Amino acid sequence: MVDWDVPRTPVSALLLTRLAGERGMSTVDALAGTGLRYEDLVRPHAEVSARQELAVVDNLVAEFGPDSGLGLEAGRRYHLTSYGIWGFMLISSPTPRRAVAAALRYIDLTYAFCRITAREHGTEFQLALDAESVPVHLRRFVLEREAAAIRTMQQEAFPAAFTLNRVSCAFPRHPAAESVFAAPARFDTAETVLTYDGTVLDAPMPQADEHATAMATAQCRELLQRRLSRAGVSGRARDLLLTRLSDPPDAAEVAASMNLSLRTLQRRLAADGTSIRRLLDEVREQLAEELLLLDDLPVAEVAHRLGYVEVSSFSQAFHRWKGVGPRVWRRRNR
């Protein structure tokens, strides 16, 4: 598993899909081959795999070309609010130094496909981006997006004195780059590096709050642990079940889709403390809550969407999860 292959929220895939739509690309085409629908991207508490998001990137690059500058435009849309509790942790940190350290420690809670390294050289502070683990034809888009997103966050969260001095870009020049970075830029360099004034690394952040930072950091730690526990074989199996809830595959089908023997799949799932049946139950329980709370759907329709042939079977399962039937649970929680 590569560094970035961790479940994430669908916010980034949604931003990319909307950007594609503004350029005339249909939602169906933007999500082709991902197993996702637009409804999946706007569902609260939903998750997608990093590979599903990268498939959206692949669709955009195929449609608009690698030199369209679309990565730069995308990066400008990744505001701090796009990152949820991770963004709150960053903005409430006491100093830029502490903010960057925390941000990189929990980088798997973002949408980055690059490995990002912080380093200091005298009075300069640098963030170096490495996209070697991304397919070659997608690296330019990913580097453009990540560099532009970092610039956006810097402008929104950090002290005004924490200025971007220059940028080195491991991709060809695009006319939009100068306006995005608002700093001297070089292109076709060996690596992508954003260089800042490091003399203010220990200056106070504009919205520093130690209590808020501690709370947000604890939540980031817990959230990352949950996501990492679902990465690897368990995460891939869960993603497959999500895309086929109306006709769930059995363990043998999941194993074949993942190019594993049934015994190997069962052994790896057992090592994660789960099984195909448990994963399917987990997915169905989560989606059942969301459908019952957010959509004005009859219980029979909810059951059908979750792959139950009989409403009674869904009701029994829901009672096992929550201790009450779906209608009672919906009434109480609404």
N, C-alpha and C positions, 0 to 999 in steps of 0.2 A: 504494500500500500504506500503511495506517495504521501508526502507531508500534508498536502491539502485535502486528502480524500476523507473528509469528515462531514457528517450531516450538517446542514445549515438552514437558516430560514430562507423562504422563497423571495425575500425582498429584492435581492440582486437580480434574480431571473426576471422578476416583474419589471424592474427598472429597464432592463435590456429589451424586454418584449415591448414595452411602451415606446422606447426610443426607436426600435425597428418600425413600429406602427407609424410614428411621425415621419419616417422616411419612405412610407408607402408599402412596407412589408406586412403581410397579414399575420395575425396571431397564430394561425394554424401553421404557417410556414416557419415562423420564428421558433415554434415549439416542436417542429417535426422531429421525430426520432427520439424525443426525450421521455415519452410516456407521461407527459404532463398536459393538463388542460389549463385554461386561464383560471377556472374556478379554483384549481389547486394552489394557484399563486396568491390568491386573495383570502384564503381561508385562515382565520386566526390560529396560531399555535402550530401551523403546518411546518413540515420540514421537507427539504429536497436533498438529494445527494449532490456532492460537488461535481460529479461527472454529468449529472443532468444539467446543471448550470453551464458547464463547459460545452455541452452539446448545443445550448442556445448560442453561446459565443461562436461556435463552429458554423451554425446556420447564418449568423450575421456576417461573418467573414466571407462565407461562400456567396452571399447575396451582394454585398457592397464592396468586397475586395479588401485585401490586407492594408492597402495604403490610403484608405478613405478617411482616416483620422477619427473614425467612430469611437475608438478606444478613449481618445482624449475627451470627446464630448460626453461619453458615458461617465468617465471619472469625475466630471464636474457635478454630477447628479448624486454622488454618494456623500450626502450630508451626515453629520453626526447622528441625527435621528434615525438614519438608515440602519444603524448598528445596534440599536436597542441598548441593553444594559452595558455593553462594552463601551459604547460612546459616552454613556453617563459616567462610567468609571474614569475614562480618559479626561473628560472636561472638568471633573471635580478633583483631580489630582493636585497635590500641592505645588509641584514644579514641573517644567518641561522634562527634566531628566527622569523624574518618577513616572510621569505620564507615558513616556516612550517605553520605559522598562516594563510597565504594567501592560501596555498595549501589545508589545511583542510577546510577553509571557502568555497572553491569551489570544494570540493572533488567529487561532483556529476558530474563534467565534466571529471572525469577519468573513469576507468573501474573497480573500487574497488567494491567488494561485502562485504567487512568487514567494520565494524565501527572502525575508527582509532582515538585513543585518545592520546594527547600529555600530558606529565607530567614531573615535575622536582623533583629530590631527591638529595639535596645537590649539588654536582658538576656533577651529572649525569642527562642526559636528555633521556627520554624514549618515544617510540611510541608503544602503546599497540593495538593489533588487536583482534577484536571480530567478529566471523563468526556465531553467534547463529541464525541469520535470514536466513542462507543458509541450505538447506536440509543436514541432517547428513552425508550422503554418499559422499557429495561433499566438505565438510568442509576442509579436509586435502589438497586437490588440491588448493582450494581458499587461504588458509593460506600460503601454500608454495609459490604460485604465488605472492601474495601481499607482503610477506616478502622479496622475492628475487627481486621483482620490486623496492621496496624501497631502497634496497641495491644498485641496478643498478643506480638509480637516485642520490643517495648520492655520488657515485663515479664520476658521470658525472658533477654534478652541484655544490657541496659544497666544501668549503676549505679543503685542504689535512689534516689539523689539526682536522677537525670534524670527528673523527674516531669512528668506531663501536667497542665498548669494548667487548660486549658479546651478545648472542642471547638465548632466551628461546623459545622453540617450543612446542606448544600443539599438537604435532603429533609425531609418532615414528621416529627414526633416519633413514636417508637415506645416503648412502655413498657420494652422491654428495653435501650434505649440507655444509660440511667443506670448500670445494672449492668455493661454491657460496658465503658464508658469510665471509670467511677468518677471522674468529673470534671464540673464544671459544663458543661452543654451548651445550645446555642441551635440552633433548627431553622428551616427555611425561609429560610436565609441565602443570600447571593449566591454563596458558594463554600464548599467543605468544607475546613476548616483545623484541624489539630491543633497546639496551642501548648504548648511545653515550657519548662521552666526552662533557659535557655541559658547560665547561669553555670557549668555543669558540662560543657560541650562538650569541654573538654580534660582532663577527669578520666580516670584509667585505667579501662579496661574490666575487668570482673571476671575474664575469661578471656583477657586479652591475651597474644599470643604472636607476635612479629614474624616468626619463621621460618615458623610455620604460616600467617600472613597472606600472606607472599610466595608460598608454595607454592599456597595456595588462589586467590590473585589470578591467578597464571599459568594455573591450570587454568580459571578463569572466562573469561579472555581467549581461550584456545584454544577452549573450548566455544562461546562466543558467536560467534566467527568461523565455526565450522562451521555453526551454526544459521542465521546470516545468509546464508551462501552457499546455503542451501536455501530461503530465503524467496522471495517473488515467484513468477514463473511456474514455476520449477523445483520449488519447494516445493509449489505447488498441484498440479502434475502428479504429484509423488511421492505426495501424499495420495490422489489419485484412483486411482493404481495400487494403493495399500495396501488400498483398499476393494473392489477387484475382482481380487484375486490369482487366484481360482479361474477367472476368465475375463477375462484382462487385455485392456484396450482397446488398439487400435493408435493410432498417432500422429494419424490423422484423427479418431478418436473422441474422443481427449483434447482436440484442438483445438476440436472442436464443443462439448464440455462446458464449455470455458473461453471460448466465444464469440470464438475467434480463428481466423484462416485457418491452414491447415496451414503455409504458408510463414512466417507470422509466428511461430508456435509454434517451428518448427525454428530460425529465426534467433535467437530469444531463448534457447532452450536452448543453442544453440551458443555464444552470448555467455557463458553460465555454464559452458562447457566440458563440456556433457553432451548427452544425447539421451534419447528415450523408452526406447530399448533399454538404455542404460547405467543409467538410473534404475530400470528394472525389474530389472536384474541386481543393483543395489545393495540394493533392497528384499528381493529373494529371498535374497541371500546373508546379510543380517542375520537374517532370520526363520529361515532354515535352521539357522543356528548355535543360535538360541534353542530351536527345536523339538527339535533333536537332543540338546541338553544338558539341557533342563528337563522335557521330556515323554517318557514311556515309549512312544513311537510307533514303529511299524515304518517303515523308510525309505520304503516304498511310500506310506504315509499322509502322510508329510512331503512327498513329491513331489506328491501329489494336492492337498494344501492350498496348495502354492505354484503350482499351475496347470499342472503338467507332466502330459501324457497318458501318457507312458512313463517308467518308473523309470530306464531307461537314459539318457534325455535329461537327467534331473536329475543322475544320477551323473556324466555327462560335464561338465555345467556346474559341479558342485561341485568336481570335479577341477581344472577351469580356475581356480576361485577359490582353492583351498587347496593344490593340488598332490597331494592324496590323495583317495580316495573317501570318501563320507559315513560308511560303517561304520568305516573306519580312523580317521577324524577323531574320531568319537564315542568310540571306545574310548580313544584317546590323551588326549582332553581331559576325559573323565569321571574 
